[in-house]
Amino acid sequence: MTIRPRRSVLYMPGSNPRAMEKARELPADAIILDLEDAVAPDVKAKARELIVQALQKGGFGRREVLVRINGLDTAWWQDDLAVAAAGPDAILVPKISRPEQLHAVAKHLVGVTKEQGVRLWAMMETPLAMLNARDIAAAALEPATRLAGFVMGTNDLAKDTRARIVPGRAPMLPWLMNCVAAARAFGIDILDGVYNDLGNADGFAAECRQASELGFDGKTLIHPQQIAPCNEAFTPGADEIAWARKIIAAFELPENKGKGVIAVDGRMVEILHADMARRTVAIADAVAAA
C-alpha cells in the first residue's frame, strides 16, 4: 500500500517570494501557494508570475505543491490556470458548489504543457457545497474532472451559514462529517480547515486531534508554527503502530489464512481491522521515509 502523507498543508501567499523560498525547508507535507485570499487584487498578476518562477525552480523535495486559484466568479481564474504549465501537483479551486464547476476548470487545462499530471482539489466552503457534497465527490469517478481531494473552507462556511466557530466546532460537525463521508465513498482525500487563533496552542492541538479522530487526512495551516503539532496529531503513535503490525502478522499466520475473525492478545479482531492496520503502517512508513 502506497500512501502520500498529507498531515500538514500550509498556505503561503503567492505574492511573497521569501515565504515560498522558505517553504522548501519547512517540515510540512504539502504547500498551497495562494493566489486567492492572501493576495491583493492589484498584485495578483505579479503573484502568478512569482508562483510560476517558484515552480520552475523546484526544490520542494517530497512536499506536494498545490496552487489555489481565484474563484470561478472572478476575472482572474482562467489566467491563473497558466500556472499548470509549470507543473504543480494540483490546482485548488475555491468555492466549488456543483460538480459542473470541476468540469469547467478541467476543460481549460486540456492541452496545457505538463498538465497531464495536474490534479484538481475542491474547496468545500459554501452552504450549497454541503448539500451537494456527494455529487461533487462522485465527480472523482470521471477521470476528466481530475478530482483528487476536498479542502474544508471553514471560515467561509461560517460566514455564509452564520454558524459560530467555537471550541469543539459543534455547529459544523454535521457538515464536516458529511464531507468526510462523501470523500471516503468516492476514494478521495480530505483536509480540515484552518485554525485562526495563533496564540492558542492548546486549542489548536485539540482541533488537530479532533480532525484526526473525525477521519481527516490532515489539516490546512496558516503559520509554520502550526506544522509540528499538526504532524504529531496525524502521525500514528508507537503503540498504535505496534498493535497494527501485530494484527497484520496474526492474519498472515498459516493457521489464520482465510479467516474473517481471529483473536489477538485476547481481543477479537476482524479482517477489516487488518485493512485499517495496513493503512496505519503505510502512513508510518511513509512518514519515516520522508
N, C-alpha and C positions, 0 to 999 in steps of 0.2 A: 504494500500500500504506500503510494507516494502522496505526501501531504506538504502543502506550502503553508507555513505558519503565517497567520495574519493577525497576530495578537495585538500589536500596536501599530496604528496607522496615523501618521502625523500630517496635519495640514500645514503647508508652508506657502506664503504669498509669492506668486509668480513675479511680482514686481521687485522682489528683494534678492538680488544675486548673491549677497553674502549668506543669507539664510539657506539658499539652495546649495551653495558650496558646503556649508556646514552639514547639510543633510547626508552627504556622502560618508560621514563619520559617525552618525548617530545610531544607536542600537535599536532603532525602530525596524519592524518587519517590512513596512511599506511607507511610502511618502506620497502625499497628494499635493501636487503643485497646482495652486489655486489661481483661476482666472475670474472667479465669481466674487463672493462676498469680501474677500481680503484685498481686492484690487479696485481702486477708484476708477470711475468711468474715463477720466482723461488720460489714464496710463495703461488702459487695457491692451492697446496695440503694442506698446513697448513691452509689457509683461509677456505677451505672446511671443515676441522675439526672444526675450530672455529665456523663456522655457525651452524654446527650440534649441537655443545655444547650449543650455544645460543638458538636454537630452543627447544632443550630438556629441558633446564632450564625454558623456558617460561617467563611469567611475562610481556608480551607485552600488556596485557589488551585488550581493544577494538581495538587496532591497527591491521590492516591487515598486514601480513608479506609475502612478496614475495622474492624469491631468483632469481637474474639474473645469469644465467649460461653463459658459454663461447659459442661463435658461433659454428654453426654446421660444419664449415670448419676448426675447431681446433682439437687438440688431446685430449682436456680436457672435452668436453661437456658430454660425456657418463658417465665419472666418477663423474662429477658434479651432475648428476641426483640422486646420492646416498642421497643427502640432502632431497629428497622427503620422505624418511623413517622417518625423524624427524618431519614431519607434518607441513610444511609451508602452507599458504593458496594457494599459486600459485608459479609456475615457470615462470619466464620471459625469453623468448627466443630471443636473438638478431638477427637482420638481416634476418627476415623472408621475403622471396620474393615470395614464392609459397605455396599453401595450403598443398602440399605433405610433406613439411618440418614439419608441425604440426603433421601429421600422424606419421612421423618417430620418433619424440620425444615422442608422446603419447604411442607408442608401447613399448618403453623402460621403461615406468612407470608401465605397467601392471604387477601385482604380487608383487610390492614393498609394504612392510608393511606400513599401513596408507596412501597409495597412493589414495584411493578411493575419498577423498575429495579434492585432489590437482588439481587445475585448471591450464590452460596454458594462458599466456598473450604473445602477439606477438609484438615485436618492429618493427615499420614501419619506416625504415630509409634508404632504398635503392631506386634508380630510378625504378627498376622492381617492388618493393612493391607498389609504387604509381600507376603503370599501372595495377597491379593485386589486388588492394585493395578490390574490390567487391568479387572476388573469395576467397580471404583469409578470409574475414569476413563471407562469406557464409559457411565456414567450421564449424562455430558455430552451424549450423543446424544438424551436425553429432555429437552425444554425445561422440563418441570415441575420437574426437580431443580435448575435454575439453576446447575449446577456450572460454574465458570469457571477453577478452578485448584487446584493442590496446594501445600501448605507442608510441608516436611520438619520433623518434630519430633525432631531427632537426640538430644537429651538424654533424652527419654522412651524413645526407641527403644533407646538404650544401656542404660538402666536395666532395661528389660523383657527384653532379649536377653542381658544381661551382657557385651555387646561393649564393648571399651575404646575410648575416644576418644583416638586417638594421632595424631601428625603424619602427614599423608598419608591418614588415615582408611581404611586398607586393610580393616579388618574391615567397614566399612559400604559400601564401593564397590559390591558387588553389589546392595544394596538401593537405593542412590541411583540407579544406572543403570536398575534395574528400574522405578522410579517415573518417571524421565525418559522412558524408552521408552513407558510407559503414557500419560503426558501427551501426548507427541507423536503417538501413534497416534490419539488422540481429540481433538486440537486444543485442549488447554487449556494454560495457562501453569504453570510450576512454580518455586518458590522454595526455595533451600537453607536449611538450619537455621542456628542462631546459633553464634557463636564465643564461648567463655566467658572466655578469658584476656585481659582488657582491657589488661594490661601487656605483652603480646607483639604488638607492631605487625607485626613481620616474619612471625610465624606467621599472623596474621590476613590480611595481604596475600597470603600464599601460598595460604591456603584460598579466598580470593576468586578468585584466578587459577584454581585447580583447579575451582571451581564453574562458572566461565565456560567452561573447557575441556570440562567434562562435559556442558555443554548447558543449564545452568540459566538462567532469565531474570533472576535476581537473587538476593539473599541477605537473609535476615532479620537484624536487628541489635538489640543490647541497649543501645547507648550512642551518643549523637550523634557522638562522636569517630570512630566507625567509618564514618560516611556517606561522607566524601570518598574514602578509599582504596577503598571498595566501588564507588562510582560510577566511579572510574578503571578498575577491573578490568573492569567490564561495558560501558564505553564504547568503541566501535571507535576504534583509533588512526588517526592521519593517513595513514600508509602503507596501512593496511587499507582505509580509505575511498577513497583514490585508486585503488587496484587494483580495488575493487568498481565504481567509476564507469567505469573503463577497460573492464572486462568488459561492463558494460551497454551502453556506447557501441559496442563492437565488434559485439555481436549485433544492434544496431539499424541497422548499415550495410546499405544495399540489397543488396549482394552476399552478405550473410550471413543474409538473411531465410530462415527455414525450415530452416536448418542446425541439426543437433544437436551438432556438434563443430566448433570453429574454433581457429585459432592466434592467441594474443595474446602479443606480445613473446617469441615462440619457445616458448611453453608451450601445450599442448593444454588447451582449456577446453570443458567440456560445458554444455549448456543448463541443467542443474541448478545449475551454478556461477553462472549468471546469476540464477537464482531466489534463491540464497543472497546474491548481491551486492545485489539489490534490498532484501532484508531489512536488510542491513548499512547501506545508505544511508538506509533509512527510520528506523532507530534513531538514526543520527547526526543526521538532520534533526530528529527529534522532540526529541532532547536539546538541540540548538542552539536550538530554538524555545522551550524551557521558560524 
